[in-house]
Amino acid sequence: LEPRKNCTTPEANPLSHAPQRAIRSDVME
């Protein structure tokens, strides 16, 4: 993710990380 967007929308950061992490966990499992 871009650092600029993170600074502009900190809420979007965790939201974007949540789905990405879930997908990675699913693939690993």
C-alpha positions in Angstrom: 0.0 0.0 0.0 1.1 3.6 -0.6 2.4 5.5 2.5 0.6 8.7 1.2 -2.8 7.0 1.3 -2.0 5.7 4.8 -1.3 9.2 6.1 -4.5 10.5 4.4 -6.7 7.6 5.5 -5.3 5.7 8.5 -8.6 3.8 8.8 -8.2 2.4 5.3 -4.8 0.9 6.3 -6.2 -1.6 8.9 -9.2 -2.4 6.7 -6.9 -3.2 3.7 -4.6 -5.2 5.9 -7.4 -7.2 7.5 -8.6 -8.8 4.3 -5.1 -9.3 2.9 -4.0 -11.1 6.1 -7.1 -13.2 6.1 -6.5 -14.3 2.6 -2.9 -15.2 3.3 -3.9 -17.2 6.4 -6.5 -19.1 4.3 -3.9 -19.9 1.7 -1.3 -21.0 4.3 -3.9 -23.1 6.1 
